[in-house]
């Protein structure tokens, strides 16, 4: 897998999809408007540009899931690894490694606390989104994965403010 700098953080863009839709509309409009003129062939040029933008966005979206799986695999191999060590082992930038870990925590696929002194993650638990049991839902916030200390009293998460 080929990785480029800040690929995870700055990869997918809805604006690019809107621009691709404009190119597609423009291309089809040129072709269908007046086929008797010689310049209708340029409509294919705009359609190809629009399709290439859409395909690049689909690639970036699928690449994000691959990067998440790589970071999850690093945590499975060494549960006490720091984010800096993950970045060094996988050649992912530190900024993207942090974004991936936060994304995994927000999805509920990675749970644990990081040490403020060493940066290592403690008590790591790796789950799949459909693996949660009713017992786990009571212990952790479903939005950010933060442990809930007072199950009976807590209505909102202390970390992210989501309703439990």
C-alpha positions as CSV (number, residue, x, y, z in Angstrom):
1,X,0.0,0.0,0.0
2,X,1.4,3.4,-1.0
3,X,1.1,6.1,1.6
4,X,1.4,9.9,1.0
5,X,1.8,12.6,3.6
6,X,-1.4,13.7,5.3
7,X,-3.4,11.3,3.2
8,X,-5.8,10.3,6.0
9,X,-6.5,13.7,7.2
10,X,-6.8,15.6,3.9
11,X,-8.0,12.7,1.7
12,X,-11.7,12.6,1.0
13,X,-13.5,15.8,0.1
14,X,-17.2,16.4,-0.6
15,X,-16.2,19.6,-2.5
16,X,-14.3,17.4,-5.0
17,X,-17.4,15.3,-5.6
18,X,-19.4,18.5,-6.2
19,X,-16.7,19.7,-8.7
20,X,-16.8,16.3,-10.4
21,X,-20.6,16.5,-10.7
22,X,-20.2,20.0,-12.4
23,X,-17.7,18.5,-14.9
24,X,-20.1,15.6,-15.6
25,X,-23.0,17.9,-16.1
26,X,-21.0,20.2,-18.3
27,X,-19.8,17.3,-20.4
28,X,-23.2,15.7,-20.9
29,X,-24.7,19.2,-21.6
30,X,-22.2,19.8,-24.4
31,X,-22.8,16.4,-26.0
32,X,-26.6,16.5,-25.8
33,X,-27.0,20.2,-26.6
34,X,-26.0,20.3,-30.2
35,X,-24.5,17.2,-31.8
36,X,-24.3,18.9,-35.3
37,X,-21.4,21.1,-34.3
38,X,-17.8,19.8,-34.4
39,X,-17.0,20.7,-30.8
40,X,-19.5,18.3,-29.2
41,X,-16.5,15.9,-28.9
42,X,-15.0,18.1,-26.1
43,X,-17.9,16.9,-23.9
44,X,-16.1,13.6,-23.5
45,X,-13.1,15.4,-22.2
46,X,-15.1,17.0,-19.3
47,X,-16.8,13.7,-18.6
48,X,-13.4,11.9,-18.3
49,X,-12.2,14.6,-15.9
50,X,-15.4,14.2,-13.7
51,X,-15.1,10.4,-13.7
52,X,-11.4,10.6,-12.7
53,X,-12.2,12.9,-9.8
54,X,-15.0,10.5,-8.6
55,X,-12.7,7.5,-8.9
56,X,-9.9,9.2,-6.9
57,X,-12.4,10.1,-4.1
58,X,-13.6,6.5,-4.0
59,X,-9.9,5.3,-3.8
60,X,-9.2,7.7,-0.9
61,X,-12.3,6.5,1.0
62,X,-11.3,2.9,0.7
63,X,-7.7,3.7,1.6
64,X,-8.8,5.3,4.8
65,X,-10.3,1.9,6.0
66,X,-7.0,0.2,5.1
67,X,-5.1,2.7,7.2
68,X,-7.5,2.1,10.1
69,X,-6.9,-1.6,9.8
70,X,-3.1,-1.2,9.8
71,X,-3.3,0.9,13.1
72,X,-5.6,-1.7,14.7
73,X,-3.2,-4.4,13.7
74,X,-0.4,-2.6,15.4
75,X,-2.4,-2.4,18.6
76,X,-3.2,-6.1,18.4
77,X,0.4,-7.0,18.1
78,X,1.5,-4.7,20.9
79,X,-1.3,-3.3,23.1
80,X,1.0,-0.9,25.0
81,X,2.5,0.8,21.9
82,X,2.6,4.6,21.7
83,X,1.3,6.6,18.8
84,X,4.8,7.7,17.9
85,X,5.9,4.1,17.7
86,X,3.0,3.3,15.4
87,X,3.9,6.2,13.2
88,X,7.5,5.0,13.0
89,X,6.6,1.4,12.3
90,X,4.1,2.1,9.6
91,X,5.6,5.2,8.0
92,X,2.3,7.0,8.6
93,X,2.8,10.7,9.7
94,X,2.3,11.4,13.4
95,X,-0.6,13.7,12.6
96,X,-2.4,11.0,10.6
97,X,-1.6,8.3,13.2
98,X,-3.3,10.5,15.9
99,X,-6.3,11.2,13.6
100,X,-6.7,7.4,13.0
101,X,-6.5,6.6,16.7
102,X,-9.1,9.2,17.5
103,X,-11.3,8.0,14.6
104,X,-11.0,4.4,15.9
105,X,-12.0,5.6,19.4
106,X,-14.9,7.5,18.1
107,X,-16.1,4.5,16.2
108,X,-15.9,2.4,19.3
109,X,-13.3,0.0,17.7
110,X,-10.5,1.0,20.1
111,X,-10.8,1.6,23.8
112,X,-8.2,2.5,26.3
113,X,-6.4,5.4,28.0
114,X,-3.1,7.0,27.0
115,X,-0.5,7.8,29.6
116,X,0.2,11.6,29.9
117,X,3.9,11.0,30.7
118,X,4.9,8.2,28.2
119,X,2.2,8.4,25.5
120,X,1.6,4.7,25.7
121,X,-1.9,3.4,25.6
122,X,-3.0,1.4,28.6
123,X,-5.8,-1.1,28.9
124,X,-6.4,-1.4,25.2
125,X,-9.5,-3.2,24.0
126,X,-10.0,-3.7,20.2
127,X,-13.5,-4.5,19.1
128,X,-15.5,-4.6,15.9
129,X,-18.5,-2.3,15.6
130,X,-21.0,-5.3,15.9
131,X,-19.1,-7.0,18.7
132,X,-20.5,-4.9,21.5
133,X,-22.5,-6.7,24.2
134,X,-25.0,-5.1,26.5
135,X,-22.5,-5.3,29.3
136,X,-20.0,-3.2,27.3
137,X,-22.6,-0.6,26.4
138,X,-23.1,0.2,30.0
139,X,-19.4,0.6,30.7
140,X,-18.4,2.9,27.8
141,X,-19.8,5.9,26.0
142,X,-21.1,4.8,22.6
143,X,-19.9,8.0,20.9
144,X,-16.3,8.3,22.1
145,X,-15.5,5.1,24.0
146,X,-14.8,6.9,27.3
147,X,-15.4,4.7,30.3
148,X,-18.5,5.7,32.3
149,X,-17.7,5.8,36.0
150,X,-21.2,6.2,37.5
151,X,-23.5,4.0,35.4
152,X,-26.7,4.7,37.3
153,X,-26.2,8.4,37.8
154,X,-24.6,9.4,34.5
155,X,-26.9,10.6,31.7
156,X,-24.3,12.3,29.6
157,X,-20.7,11.5,28.9
158,X,-18.2,13.6,30.8
159,X,-15.7,13.7,27.9
160,X,-17.8,14.4,24.8
161,X,-21.2,15.3,26.2
162,X,-23.2,12.7,24.3
163,X,-26.2,11.1,25.8
164,X,-25.5,7.7,27.2
